[in-house]
Every structure is written in C-alpha cells, then in structure tokens.
Amino acid sequence: MKLKLVPLVLAGAALLPGCFEEKAKEAAPATPAVSKEDAVASVNGTYISKKTLETLEKEISERSQGQTFPKEQLLEELIQRELLIQQALQKQLDKSPEVIERMATVRNSLLSQAALQDYLKANPVTDEEIKAEYDSKMANMGSEYKARHILVKTEDEAKKLIAELDKGGNFNELAKKHSIDPMGSEGGDLGWFTADRMVPPFSEAVVALENGKYSKQPVQTQFGWHVILREDSRALTPPPLDAVKEQIRPMLQRQKAQAMIESLRKNAKIEVMLPPTPPKPEEAQPAAPAESQAATPGEQPATAPAEQAAPAPSEPAAPAAETKPAEPAAAK
C-alpha cells in the first residue's frame, strides 16, 4: 500500500509525529550542523541529515505498530517540512509570541518525557515485580456472575415487581416492561461480570444469591431500586503469566513513574497561585467515582450499575491510566 503524500500543513502530526519535536530542536540555541557527507537531501542549501530521516522512520514505526513506509516517501515529507520552515523563517514567524510559546511548550513536554524515560531506564520493571503483581491479582480473582436486574425509581415499585415474580411472573418480560435501565429492553441482561465491577450494594446482593434465585427485597443504589436475578456463576481460571506479562509491565511502569513524581513533589517547594474555580450555581453533583483499582487479568467491564455512571447503570469506562490484561477463560 502506497502512502499518499499530503502537505504537512494539512497532514500535521498524524503523518509526521516528529513534527513538533523538530520544531523544538529548531528552537534550541545550538542545533548541530549537518555536513554534506551526512545529508540525504538539500533544500536551498540546507541539508537534511540521514539521522533525521532515521529518527522519523523510527517514530512512525513506533506509532503505527510496526508499519513501515519507503524512505523516499518519508524524505519527501521532510523536504516539504523544510520548505515550510524556510518560508516561516523568511516571514519571521519564529518571532511570533504565539509560535515561541508553543515551541517552548513542546520543548518542556519533551524534557519531562525524557526525565521519565531516563528514570525508567535506570529503574526498569523486573520479571520478579511482574510475577508478584500477577500472583497478587490471581489470588483475588474469585468468581464471576451472570445476572439480570430490573431498575425502578421507588422501593414500592420494586416490591410490586417482587410480588409479581412470587406469583410466577417472567423476569425478562417484567424487565422489558418496567426497567428504566438501558438493558431493560434486553430483559435486564448484564452478562458475565466480577463483583468488583459493580457498586457494593449491588454486588453484595448478587454474591449472596443462589443461582436461579432473585432478590426477595429491593436493593438500593444511587441509581434507584433493583430487583436482581442471579442466573449463573463460575470460577475464573487465570491466564498464564506469559500471556499477560507485557500487559502488566506498562501498568507497573506507570506506577514507578508516579512514585518518582510524588518523590519530586515531596521535596519541592510548590506554590499554587491559581484561584479555585467557583462551583456553578445549581450544578448537579456527579456520582461519587469508584475506588481506583488496578486491573485484574481477565476483568471485562459489564453492562451494570457502575459507580461512575448516572442516572442509570451503564458500562463503566475503562481506567485511562491502566492497560487491562486479557480476559481469562472460565473454569468449566
């Protein structure tokens, strides 16, 4: 597949991830000169180095999951970039306060990333740390459950539904007719989930039920009142360590990086002058977020009353900060 060349002014960082990095280098007070022997092209007498081409090739490969492009196409993009840079310098756009501020921001971002990379290089995540994290998560895997629920606004409504079930009512049909949850149209089906994926009152009720039984008392959460049917349960079989090793590693790297930042913060003198943002009048307060938990190999968000959602249960957003290991197979 041939990469279509697009002018950088339109393609931006999507095509050339190194664009901002090169601008930062241009802003540096001492840019190494490129000799003709080290050059792969010249634009109005300005040489583009082989190292610059190799750096761009590496950056694109890393950001496109190993996909590679012909060197000639990448070089053409560097030539287009150099033409635009020369045009900007001719118009003295490098003197623009906005451009100077943006270049300084990029430079500072690169420096902060370099500091983290340097720390992680000196303090790499070891196989022993990965194994310890794996063992800790596997020890707490427990079981997962398959359940349905009917969500209503009041306790009285929930009690009436329980009375209907006691008379032989069909749970699925009642859910379709009365549930205010988005999954009501599916008979309240929540699929398979682990207890920690639900708000505590809901998960506690599910765990306490037997397979094939429904709650005899309404269960209250911040979303309303639930009638719960536990359909099935099964023990989780952990995946092999090798299958999730490289998914645990970045999580531990982030933990190490955060610990490093906290250490710097502890020994720094920080003064915040930004005044607090006043709350907006009559603004609805969001539901309390779920307690932060490290991902367990095999966890899969269920469509259920997750604590982050409102006003009705919905699939919880995966945690932006962690990469979740693959889902384990259930023990049969």
C-alpha positions as CSV (number, residue, x, y, z in Angstrom):
1,M,0.0,0.0,0.0
2,K,1.5,3.3,-1.1
3,L,1.4,6.2,1.4
4,K,-0.3,9.2,-0.2
5,L,1.8,12.3,0.3
6,V,-0.1,15.2,1.8
7,P,1.4,18.7,2.5
8,L,2.4,18.9,6.1
9,V,0.3,22.0,6.7
10,L,-2.7,19.7,6.2
11,A,-1.3,16.3,7.4
12,G,0.0,17.6,10.7
13,A,1.2,15.3,13.4
14,A,-0.9,12.4,12.2
15,L,1.6,11.9,9.3
16,L,4.7,13.2,10.9
17,P,4.7,12.5,14.6
18,G,8.2,14.1,14.8
19,C,7.0,17.5,13.6
20,F,6.8,19.2,16.9
21,E,10.0,17.5,18.1
22,E,11.8,19.0,15.1
23,K,10.3,22.5,15.8
24,A,11.6,22.1,19.4
25,K,15.1,21.3,18.0
26,E,14.9,24.4,15.8
27,A,14.2,26.5,18.9
28,A,17.2,25.1,20.7
29,P,20.1,27.6,20.9
30,A,22.6,25.1,19.5
31,T,21.5,23.0,16.6
32,P,24.3,20.7,15.3
33,A,25.3,21.5,11.7
34,V,24.8,18.8,9.1
35,S,27.6,18.1,6.7
36,K,27.1,17.2,3.1
37,E,28.6,13.7,3.8
38,D,25.8,13.1,6.4
39,A,23.0,14.5,4.3
40,V,20.3,12.7,2.4
41,A,18.9,15.8,0.7
42,S,19.5,19.6,0.4
43,V,16.8,22.3,0.3
44,N,18.1,25.7,-0.8
45,G,21.4,24.8,0.7
46,T,20.1,23.4,4.0
47,Y,20.9,19.8,4.5
48,I,18.6,17.1,5.8
49,S,20.6,14.6,7.7
50,K,20.4,10.8,7.5
51,K,19.9,10.7,11.3
52,T,16.8,13.0,10.9
53,L,15.3,10.6,8.4
54,E,16.1,7.5,10.6
55,T,14.5,9.2,13.6
56,L,11.4,10.0,11.6
57,E,11.2,6.4,10.3
58,K,11.6,5.1,13.9
59,E,8.9,7.4,15.3
60,I,6.4,6.5,12.6
61,S,7.1,2.7,13.1
62,E,6.5,3.0,16.8
63,R,3.3,5.0,16.4
64,S,1.9,2.8,13.7
65,Q,2.6,-0.5,15.4
66,G,5.5,-1.6,13.2
67,Q,4.1,-0.4,9.9
68,T,6.9,0.9,7.7
69,F,7.0,3.3,4.7
70,P,9.5,3.7,1.9
71,K,12.4,6.0,2.8
72,E,11.8,8.0,-0.4
73,Q,8.3,9.0,0.8
74,L,9.5,9.9,4.3
75,L,12.3,12.0,2.8
76,E,9.7,13.8,0.6
77,E,7.8,14.7,3.7
78,L,11.0,16.1,5.3
79,I,11.6,18.1,2.2
80,Q,8.1,19.6,2.4
81,R,8.7,20.3,6.0
82,E,11.9,22.1,5.3
83,L,10.3,24.2,2.6
84,L,7.6,25.3,5.1
85,I,10.2,26.0,7.8
86,Q,12.2,28.2,5.4
87,Q,9.0,30.0,4.4
88,A,8.1,30.6,8.1
89,L,11.6,31.9,8.8
90,Q,11.5,34.2,5.8
91,K,8.3,35.7,7.2
92,Q,9.9,35.8,10.7
93,L,7.1,33.7,12.1
94,D,9.6,32.3,14.5
95,K,9.5,35.7,16.2
96,S,5.7,35.4,16.8
97,P,4.9,35.3,20.5
98,E,2.4,32.5,19.9
99,V,4.9,30.4,18.0
100,I,7.6,31.0,20.6
101,E,5.2,30.0,23.4
102,R,4.1,26.8,21.6
103,M,7.7,25.8,20.8
104,A,8.6,26.3,24.5
105,T,5.6,24.1,25.5
106,V,6.8,21.4,23.1
107,R,10.3,21.6,24.4
108,N,9.2,21.4,28.0
109,S,6.9,18.4,27.2
110,L,9.9,16.6,25.6
111,L,12.1,17.3,28.6
112,S,9.5,16.0,31.0
113,Q,9.1,12.8,28.9
114,A,12.9,12.4,28.7
115,A,13.1,12.7,32.5
116,L,10.6,9.9,32.9
117,Q,12.3,7.7,30.3
118,D,15.6,8.2,32.0
119,Y,14.2,7.2,35.3
120,L,12.5,4.1,34.0
121,K,15.7,3.1,32.1
122,A,17.6,3.3,35.4
123,N,14.8,1.6,37.3
124,P,13.2,-1.0,34.9
125,V,10.3,-3.2,35.8
126,T,11.8,-6.6,36.7
127,D,10.3,-10.0,36.0
128,E,10.1,-10.5,39.7
129,E,7.9,-7.5,40.1
130,I,5.7,-8.6,37.3
131,K,5.4,-12.1,38.8
132,A,4.5,-10.5,42.2
133,E,1.8,-8.4,40.7
134,Y,0.4,-11.3,38.7
135,D,0.3,-13.5,41.8
136,S,-1.5,-10.8,43.8
137,K,-4.2,-10.4,41.2
138,M,-4.7,-14.1,40.6
139,A,-5.2,-14.6,44.3
140,N,-8.1,-12.3,44.3
141,M,-9.8,-13.4,41.1
142,G,-12.6,-15.4,42.7
143,S,-15.8,-15.9,40.7
144,E,-17.8,-14.1,38.1
145,Y,-21.6,-14.0,37.8
146,K,-24.3,-13.8,35.2
147,A,-27.3,-11.8,36.3
148,R,-30.3,-9.7,35.2
149,H,-31.9,-6.8,37.0
150,I,-34.9,-4.6,36.9
151,L,-34.3,-0.9,37.8
152,V,-37.1,1.3,39.0
153,K,-37.3,4.7,40.7
154,T,-39.0,3.7,44.0
155,E,-39.0,0.9,46.6
156,D,-42.7,0.4,46.2
157,E,-42.3,-0.3,42.5
158,A,-39.6,-2.8,43.3
159,K,-41.7,-4.5,45.9
160,K,-44.6,-4.8,43.4
161,L,-42.3,-6.5,40.9
162,I,-41.1,-9.0,43.5
163,A,-44.7,-9.8,44.3
164,E,-45.3,-10.4,40.6
165,L,-42.3,-12.7,40.5
166,D,-43.6,-14.6,43.5
167,K,-46.8,-15.2,41.6
168,G,-44.8,-16.7,38.7
169,G,-44.1,-13.6,36.6
170,N,-41.5,-13.8,33.9
171,F,-38.4,-11.8,34.9
172,N,-37.4,-11.0,31.4
173,E,-40.8,-9.7,30.4
174,L,-41.1,-7.6,33.6
175,A,-37.7,-6.1,32.9
176,K,-38.7,-5.2,29.4
177,K,-41.9,-3.6,30.6
178,H,-40.8,-1.8,33.8
179,S,-37.0,-1.3,33.9
180,I,-35.6,2.2,33.4
181,D,-32.1,0.8,32.7
182,P,-30.9,0.8,29.1
183,M,-30.6,-3.0,29.2
184,G,-34.3,-3.3,30.2
185,S,-35.1,-3.9,26.5
186,E,-32.8,-7.0,26.7
187,G,-34.6,-8.4,29.7
188,G,-32.2,-6.7,32.1
189,D,-29.3,-8.9,31.0
190,L,-26.0,-7.8,32.5
191,G,-23.9,-10.7,31.0
192,W,-20.9,-12.0,33.0
193,F,-19.1,-9.8,35.4
194,T,-16.9,-9.9,38.5
195,A,-18.3,-8.5,41.8
196,D,-15.8,-5.6,41.8
197,R,-17.3,-4.2,38.6
198,M,-20.5,-3.3,40.4
199,V,-21.3,-0.8,43.1
200,P,-21.1,-2.5,46.5
201,P,-24.8,-2.9,47.4
202,F,-25.5,-4.5,44.0
203,S,-22.5,-6.8,44.1
204,E,-23.2,-7.9,47.6
205,A,-26.7,-8.8,46.7
206,V,-25.6,-10.8,43.7
207,V,-22.9,-12.7,45.7
208,A,-25.5,-13.5,48.4
209,L,-28.0,-15.0,46.0
210,E,-28.0,-18.6,44.8
211,N,-28.0,-19.4,41.1
212,G,-31.5,-19.2,39.7
213,K,-32.8,-17.1,42.6
214,Y,-34.0,-13.5,42.6
215,S,-33.7,-10.9,45.4
216,K,-36.7,-11.0,47.8
217,Q,-36.0,-7.5,49.0
218,P,-35.4,-4.5,46.8
219,V,-31.7,-3.4,46.6
220,Q,-31.0,0.3,46.7
221,T,-28.1,2.0,44.9
222,Q,-27.5,5.6,43.8
223,F,-29.3,4.7,40.6
224,G,-32.5,3.6,42.1
225,W,-34.1,0.3,43.3
226,H,-33.1,-3.0,41.8
227,V,-34.7,-6.5,41.7
228,I,-31.9,-8.9,40.8
229,L,-31.9,-12.3,39.3
230,R,-28.6,-14.3,39.6
231,E,-28.7,-16.7,36.7
232,D,-25.3,-18.4,37.0
233,S,-21.8,-18.2,38.4
234,R,-18.4,-19.7,37.6
235,A,-14.9,-19.8,38.9
236,L,-12.3,-17.8,36.9
237,T,-9.3,-19.6,35.5
238,P,-6.2,-17.3,35.5
239,P,-4.4,-16.9,32.2
240,P,-0.8,-18.0,32.0
241,L,1.8,-15.4,33.1
242,D,3.4,-15.3,29.7
243,A,0.0,-14.3,28.2
244,V,-0.3,-11.1,30.3
245,K,3.3,-10.3,31.2
246,E,3.6,-7.5,28.6
247,Q,0.3,-6.1,29.7
248,I,1.3,-5.9,33.3
249,R,4.6,-4.3,32.6
250,P,3.3,-0.8,31.4
251,M,1.0,-0.7,34.4
252,L,4.0,-1.1,36.8
253,Q,6.0,1.4,34.7
254,R,3.2,4.0,35.3
255,Q,3.3,3.2,39.0
256,K,7.0,3.7,39.1
257,A,6.8,6.9,37.2
258,Q,4.0,8.2,39.5
259,A,6.1,7.3,42.6
260,M,9.0,9.2,41.1
261,I,6.9,12.3,40.5
262,E,5.5,12.1,44.1
263,S,9.0,11.9,45.4
264,L,9.9,15.1,43.5
265,R,6.8,16.8,44.7
266,K,7.6,15.9,48.3
267,N,11.0,17.6,48.1
268,A,9.9,20.6,46.1
269,K,8.5,23.9,47.1
270,I,5.3,24.3,45.2
271,E,3.0,27.4,45.5
272,V,-0.3,27.5,43.5
273,M,-1.4,31.0,42.7
274,L,-4.4,29.9,40.5
275,P,-7.6,30.8,42.3
276,P,-10.1,27.9,42.8
277,T,-12.9,27.7,40.2
278,P,-16.2,28.6,41.9
279,P,-18.9,26.0,41.5
280,K,-21.6,26.8,39.0
281,P,-25.0,27.6,40.6
282,E,-27.5,24.7,40.7
283,E,-25.0,22.4,39.1
284,A,-25.8,18.8,39.7
285,Q,-23.1,17.0,41.6
286,P,-21.7,13.9,39.8
287,A,-22.0,10.5,41.4
288,A,-19.0,9.5,43.6
289,P,-16.4,7.7,41.5
290,A,-15.5,4.1,42.1
291,E,-12.4,3.4,44.2
292,S,-9.4,3.2,42.0
293,Q,-8.3,-0.4,41.5
294,A,-5.6,-2.0,39.5
295,A,-6.8,-4.0,36.6
296,T,-7.1,-7.8,37.2
297,P,-6.2,-10.1,34.3
298,G,-9.5,-11.3,32.9
299,E,-11.6,-8.4,34.1
300,Q,-14.2,-7.3,31.5
301,P,-16.5,-4.4,32.1
302,A,-20.1,-5.5,32.4
303,T,-23.1,-3.5,31.4
304,A,-24.1,-2.9,35.0
305,P,-24.7,-0.2,37.6
306,A,-21.1,1.0,37.7
307,E,-20.4,3.7,40.2
308,Q,-19.3,6.2,37.6
309,A,-22.5,6.2,35.6
310,A,-25.6,8.2,36.1
311,P,-28.6,8.2,36.2
312,A,-28.9,4.5,35.2
313,P,-26.4,1.7,35.2
314,S,-24.2,1.6,32.1
315,E,-20.9,0.1,31.1
316,P,-18.2,1.6,33.2
317,A,-15.4,3.5,31.4
318,A,-12.2,1.5,31.4
319,P,-9.5,3.2,33.5
320,A,-7.5,5.6,31.0
321,A,-4.4,5.1,33.2
322,E,-4.3,1.2,33.1
323,T,-3.9,-1.3,30.4
324,K,-6.0,-4.4,31.1
325,P,-4.6,-7.9,30.6
326,A,-6.5,-10.3,28.5
327,E,-9.7,-12.0,29.8
328,P,-9.1,-15.5,31.3
329,A,-11.2,-18.4,30.3
330,A,-13.8,-19.5,32.8
331,A,-13.3,-22.9,34.5
332,K,-15.8,-25.4,33.2
